[in-house]
Amino acid sequence: MSRYQIDIKWGIIFTIIAILWMAGERLAGLHSLHIDKHALYSNSFGIIAIAVYFGAMRDKKANYYSGQMSYKQGLVCGLVVTLVAAVLSPLSQYLTTSIISPNFLTNASNYAVAEGTMTQVAADEYFNLKSFILMAFMFVTGMGIVTSAIVAIFVRSK
């Protein structure tokens, strides 16, 4: 078994779950009718993300390290999951904004302008595919590092 096979698998799982979450948001109307509630419910994905990292590290601990895993080994596992998820995040954003919910960026932009939180120019600069790809990459990377560091504490062997 490749040293990083489990980690890569979980990075792909993370990405698939994120795409499914976005499809669920669209079906729930959070990309259109209930866009005012999007930020509230979208942040709930963090709970699922943490669960994925726990799953990855527990899988790695049980099936690669024979039940004994140090903090450093857990952290490396989480960082590889993060790397894979970050590399796949542009694809995820493209699928979300082009196929799953092609009107999301326009709806979000219109909502921000209507609420007075952004001018039209600012909203156009913020709500576009390039911007969302960059933000997703940075967010997945940053939160993945933090999540890896914390989850590894709980999954390590005592």
N, C-alpha and C positions, 0 to 999 in steps of 0.2 A: 504494500500500500504506500502510495506517495505520502511524503511527510505532510503536505498541505491539502491532500485530497478532501478531508472532512471539512476543513475551513473553507475551501473553495465551494464545496457543495452548499454550505450554509450561507455563503455570500449570495449564491444564486437563489437559494430559498428566500432570503431576505428580499431580494429584488422582485421575485414573483409575488410574494405577499404584499409588497408595497404597491405593485401594479393592481392587484386584486382589491386592495384597500381603496385605491383611487376609483376603480370601477364601482365599488360600493358607495363611495361618496357621491358619484354622479347619479347612481340609481336612487339615492336618498334625496336628491335634489340640492345637494350642497354646492353644486357647480352652477346652479341656475336659480330656481325658486327660493331656496333657503341659503343663498350665498352669504347672507348676513351672519349665519351660524357656522360658516366653513372653518374659520380659524379655531373656534372652540372645539369642534369635533375632530378636526384634522390633527390637533395636538394629542389626541387620545391614542394616536398610532404609536406614540412613545412606549406605551405599555406593551404593545405587541413587539416592538423592536427589542425591548429588554428581554422579553420571553424568547425571542429568536437567539439572542446572544447566550442566554442560559442554556438553550437547547444545543447550540454549537459547542459550548465548552463542556457540557456534560457528555455529549457524544464523543468529543475528542478525549476526554478523561477516561471514559469507559472503554472505548474501542481502539485507542492508539496508545494511551499511557497506562493501560491495565489497572485503572482505578486510582492511580496515584499521579496527581498533577500539581506542580508548583504554581505559585502566583505568576512567575515569569512565563511559564508555558501557557497558562490560561490567557495572559495578556497577549502573547504572540498570536494565539489562536484568534482572539477577538480582533486584533489588528489586521490579520489576513482577511477575516470576514469583512472588515471595514474597507480594506483595499478593493476587494472584489465588488462589494456593493457600490463603492464610489466610482469605480471604473464603469460599472453598468448603469449608473444613475443617468447619464445623458440619454441612453436608450430608453430607460424607464420614463423620463420626462417627455421624450419625443412620442412614445406610444400614448402616453396620457393626454398630451395636448393636441395630438394630431388624429388619433383614432378613437380613444375612449371618450374624451370630452373636448371636441374641437372648439367649442364655444366658451370654454372655461376662462381663458385669458381675457377675452373680450368682455365677458360678464363681470369678471373681477375688476377689470379696469373701469367699466361703466359704474359699478357699485362704488368704487373708491372715489370717483369724481362726483357722483350723486350725493355721497355722504359728506363731501367737502374735505376729505382727508388728503386728497391729491388733486393737483391741477391735471388737465388732460395731457399736457406735455410730460409731466412727471409719471403719470399712469402709463403712458405709452412707452416710456423708457424702462419702467419696472415690469410691466406685465407683457413680456414677450418671451419667446422660446429660448433665445440666447441667454437672457437674464435668469430664467428659471433653471436652465441647465447648470449655469454657474452656481446659483444659490443651492441647488440640490447637491451638487458635488461638494461644496464647502460644508453644508449642513451634515450630510452623511459622514463626511470625514471627521468633522469636529465632534459630533455627538457619538460617533462610533468609537473614537479614541477614549472619550470620557466613559462611555458605557462599558467598554472593554476593561478599563482600569478598575471600575467599581465591581462589575460582575465577577471578575477574576478573584476578587477577595472572597466571595461567597462560594465559589466552585472549587477553589484550591483544596488540596488535602491538608488536613491539620497536622 
